[in-house]
Amino acid sequence: MSDPHIEDVSCDGYDLPLFVYRDTHGNVETTVSFGKSELDDAVVRLAQRSGQHVSLGRPVVEATLSDGSRAELALGTEVTPRGSAFTIRRYAEDPFTPLDLIATGTFSTEQIAYLWLCIEHDRNLLFAGGTASGKTTAMNAVSMFVPPRAKVLSIEDTRELTLYHDNWLSSVTRERFGSESDITMCELLRSALRHCPEYIIVGEVRGKEAMTLFQAMNTGHTTYSTMHADSVRTVINRLENEPIGVPRQMVRSLDVLCVQGFGNVEGERVRRNEELAEIEDTDERTGELDYSTAFE
């Protein structure tokens, strides 16, 4: 956890070696392993330190550690037959900037300038990609182009964003505690509109909260968000079909889609922007929502 090059630490079960993901080597097997009682205690302790409760009745927990790292915890063998497990996703103390994205080759200078113009002209952006493809990192970095005194409101289910803005209200969902009800992304989005934000950033849309996100777009709020998808067409199909089900007229309020992905360059696994696309009108021939590619 002290190595700045380590991005992930994962334990897959009892007496199994821990693996770490190092930015220069990919997944590396370590000589560290935990026995049953030791691993069970470690998972319970990680949950407690994050203000969460994990038990055999609630064996899976998503948590944020004190240093900001994200942890996915599983206790016992009910949902993870090989034993208790955890994965810790570490985040850099200093968030990536647009210049860092250019230096690592993730984006070209022209692509970053294009995103800057989009933000300057209040365009709605969606960053898509697979797990650990850098979509949240990219969204966090380009948010630096938001005017420094603008009112920004972020909504997440696990704290990942780190903005440099003083006028930034960060909100996180909360699961039911005792007799109280869940505080969902939908509720936080509805509340966000009453805080008079100029920009709304949603950590990730997976289901019905996307409808509220697009309603915010249609009321004139500039919004940014992320989604798991591997192409522009996949994003559009996921948005228009269940379980999300956003009407096409509302999807058209999305302006720009940024697709992130992994690639191999000279044997090294790297993150790259695969496509920047602008959403357009419906294609009269196919009946599908059309788009044009700005960069690929």
C-alpha positions in Angstrom: 0.0 0.0 0.0 3.0 2.3 0.3 4.2 1.7 -3.3 2.9 4.5 -5.5 3.1 2.2 -8.6 0.6 -0.3 -7.2 -2.9 0.2 -8.5 -4.8 -2.8 -7.1 -4.3 -5.3 -4.3 -6.4 -8.4 -4.4 -6.9 -11.5 -2.3 -9.0 -14.3 -3.8 -9.4 -16.7 -0.8 -7.9 -18.6 2.0 -4.2 -19.6 1.8 -4.0 -18.1 -1.8 -1.3 -15.7 -2.8 -2.2 -12.0 -3.0 -1.8 -10.4 -6.4 -1.0 -6.7 -7.0 -1.4 -4.8 -10.2 1.7 -2.7 -10.8 1.5 0.0 -13.5 4.9 -1.2 -15.0 4.3 -4.9 -14.9 0.6 -5.7 -14.8 -0.6 -8.4 -12.4 2.2 -9.7 -10.1 1.9 -12.7 -7.7 3.3 -12.0 -4.2 4.5 -14.2 -1.4 1.8 -12.9 1.0 -1.2 -15.1 1.9 -3.8 -15.3 4.7 -5.2 -18.2 6.6 -8.9 -18.6 7.3 -9.2 -16.8 10.7 -6.6 -14.2 9.7 -8.4 -13.3 6.4 -11.9 -13.2 8.0 -10.6 -10.8 10.7 -8.9 -8.7 8.1 -12.1 -8.3 6.0 -14.2 -7.5 9.0 -11.6 -4.9 10.2 -11.4 -3.3 6.7 -15.2 -2.9 6.7 -15.3 -1.4 10.3 -12.6 1.1 9.5 -14.7 2.2 6.5 -17.8 2.7 8.7 -19.4 -0.4 7.2 -20.8 -3.7 8.5 -20.0 -7.1 7.0 -21.4 -10.4 8.2 -22.6 -13.7 7.0 -26.1 -12.1 6.6 -24.6 -9.3 4.5 -21.4 -10.9 3.1 -20.6 -8.4 0.3 -19.7 -4.8 1.0 -18.3 -1.9 -1.1 -16.4 0.5 1.1 -14.0 3.5 0.9 -10.9 3.3 3.1 -9.5 6.2 5.1 -6.9 7.0 2.4 -9.6 7.2 -0.3 -8.9 3.8 -1.8 -12.0 1.8 -2.9 -12.4 -1.7 -1.4 -14.7 -4.5 -2.4 -15.1 -7.0 0.5 -16.6 -10.5 0.7 -16.8 -12.5 3.9 -17.0 -16.3 4.2 -17.7 -18.9 1.5 -21.3 -18.2 0.6 -20.7 -15.9 -2.3 -16.9 -16.6 -2.7 -16.4 -20.4 -2.4 -12.7 -20.1 -2.0 -13.0 -18.0 1.1 -13.2 -14.4 2.2 -11.8 -12.0 -0.4 -11.0 -8.4 -1.0 -9.9 -6.1 -3.7 -8.5 -2.6 -3.0 -8.3 -0.1 -5.8 -5.8 2.6 -4.9 -5.9 6.1 -6.1 -3.1 8.5 -6.6 -2.7 11.2 -3.9 -2.4 13.8 -6.7 -5.2 13.2 -9.3 -4.2 13.1 -12.9 -4.3 16.4 -14.8 -5.0 16.9 -18.6 -1.2 17.3 -19.0 -0.7 13.9 -17.4 -3.2 12.3 -19.8 -1.2 13.7 -22.7 2.2 12.7 -21.2 1.0 9.0 -20.8 -0.3 9.0 -24.4 -3.9 8.4 -23.3 -5.1 11.4 -25.2 -3.5 13.6 -27.9 -3.1 17.3 -27.4 -5.9 17.9 -30.0 -8.3 15.6 -28.1 -7.7 17.4 -24.8 -8.2 20.8 -26.6 -11.4 19.4 -28.0 -12.7 18.4 -24.6 -11.7 21.8 -23.2 -13.8 23.5 -25.9 -16.7 21.1 -25.1 -16.6 22.1 -21.4 -16.1 25.7 -22.2 -19.3 25.6 -24.3 -21.4 23.6 -21.7 -21.6 20.3 -23.6 -22.8 17.2 -21.9 -20.1 14.4 -21.7 -20.2 10.7 -21.1 -17.0 8.7 -20.5 -17.4 4.9 -21.3 -15.1 2.0 -21.1 -14.3 -1.3 -19.3 -13.2 -1.8 -15.8 -10.0 0.1 -15.0 -9.9 1.6 -18.5 -9.4 5.1 -17.0 -12.8 6.6 -17.6 -13.2 8.1 -14.1 -9.6 9.3 -14.2 -10.2 11.1 -17.6 -13.4 12.7 -16.4 -11.7 13.8 -13.2 -8.8 15.3 -15.1 -10.9 17.2 -17.7 -13.1 18.6 -14.9 -10.2 21.0 -14.3 -11.4 22.9 -17.3 -14.6 23.8 -15.4 -14.4 27.5 -14.3 -12.8 27.6 -10.8 -15.7 29.4 -9.1 -18.5 27.5 -10.8 -20.9 25.5 -8.5 -20.1 21.8 -9.0 -22.0 18.9 -7.5 -20.8 15.3 -7.7 -22.8 12.2 -6.9 -21.2 8.8 -6.4 -21.9 5.4 -4.8 -18.2 5.1 -3.8 -16.0 8.1 -3.4 -13.6 8.3 -6.3 -13.6 11.9 -7.6 -11.2 14.5 -6.4 -11.9 18.0 -7.8 -9.8 21.1 -7.3 -12.9 23.4 -7.0 -13.7 25.2 -3.7 -17.4 25.5 -4.7 -17.8 21.7 -4.9 -20.4 19.8 -3.1 -19.6 16.1 -2.9 -22.4 13.6 -2.2 -22.3 9.8 -1.7 -25.1 7.2 -1.6 -25.9 5.4 1.6 -27.5 1.9 2.2 -30.3 1.4 4.6 -29.3 1.8 8.2 -31.7 0.2 10.8 -35.3 1.4 10.0 -34.1 4.2 7.7 -34.4 4.0 3.9 -31.6 3.9 1.3 -30.3 7.2 0.0 -30.0 6.4 -3.7 -28.3 8.2 -6.6 -31.8 9.1 -7.8 -32.6 10.9 -4.5 -29.2 12.6 -4.5 -29.7 13.8 -8.1 -33.2 15.2 -7.3 -31.6 16.9 -4.3 -28.8 18.2 -6.4 -31.1 20.3 -8.6 -32.2 22.2 -5.4 -28.6 23.2 -4.7 -28.5 25.3 -7.9 -25.5 23.6 -9.5 -24.0 24.8 -12.8 -22.3 21.4 -13.3 -23.4 17.9 -12.2 -20.9 15.0 -12.2 -22.3 11.5 -11.6 -19.7 8.8 -10.8 -21.3 6.0 -12.8 -24.8 5.3 -14.2 -26.0 1.7 -14.3 -29.8 1.8 -14.0 -32.8 4.1 -13.5 -30.6 6.9 -12.1 -29.7 7.6 -15.8 -33.2 8.8 -16.4 -32.8 11.5 -13.7 -29.4 12.3 -15.2 -30.9 12.9 -18.6 -33.7 14.9 -17.1 -31.0 17.2 -15.5 -29.4 17.5 -19.0 -32.8 18.5 -20.5 -33.3 21.2 -17.8 -30.2 23.0 -18.9 -27.6 21.6 -16.4 -24.2 20.6 -17.8 -23.6 17.0 -16.8 -20.7 14.6 -16.9 -20.8 10.9 -16.1 -19.3 7.4 -16.7 -20.7 4.1 -17.9 -19.4 0.6 -18.5 -19.4 0.0 -22.3 -16.9 -0.8 -25.0 -18.1 1.3 -27.9 -20.3 4.3 -28.9 -23.0 2.0 -30.3 -23.0 -0.1 -27.1 -23.5 3.0 -25.0 -26.5 4.1 -27.1 -28.1 0.7 -27.0 -27.6 0.4 -23.2 -29.1 3.8 -22.6 -32.2 3.1 -24.8 -32.9 -0.4 -23.6 -33.8 -1.9 -20.2 -32.9 -1.7 -17.4 -32.0 1.9 -18.1 -34.6 2.8 -20.7 -34.0 6.4 -21.5 -36.2 7.7 -24.3 -34.4 8.6 -27.5 -35.4 12.2 -27.4 -33.6 12.5 -24.1 -30.5 10.6 -25.2 -30.1 13.2 -27.9 -29.3 15.8 -25.2 -26.0 14.0 -24.7 -23.4 15.8 -26.8 -20.1 13.9 -26.7 -19.1 10.3 -25.9 -15.6 9.4 -25.0 -14.7 5.7 -25.2 -11.7 4.4 -23.2 -9.9 1.1 -23.5 -6.8 -1.0 -22.9 -4.1 -1.6 -25.6 -0.8 -3.2 -25.9 2.2 -1.1 -27.1 5.5 -3.0 -27.4 4.4 -5.5 -24.8 3.2 -2.9 -22.3 -0.5 -2.7 -21.3 -1.6 1.0 -21.7 -4.8 3.0 -21.4 -5.9 4.8 -24.6 -8.8 6.9 -25.8 -10.4 4.8 -28.5 -13.0 7.2 -29.8 -14.5 10.7 -29.3 -17.9 10.9 -30.9 -20.7 13.5 -31.3 -24.3 12.4 -30.9 -26.5 13.5 -33.8 -30.1 12.9 -35.1 -31.8 9.7 -35.9 -30.6 7.9 -39.1 -33.6 7.8 -41.5 -32.4 4.6 -43.1 -31.7 2.5 -40.0 -34.0 4.3 -37.5 -31.1 4.3 -35.0 -29.5 7.3 -33.2 -26.6 8.4 -35.4 -23.2 9.8 -34.3 -20.1 11.2 -36.0 -16.6 10.4 -34.9 -14.4 13.4 -34.1 -11.3 11.4 -33.1 -10.3 7.7 -33.0 
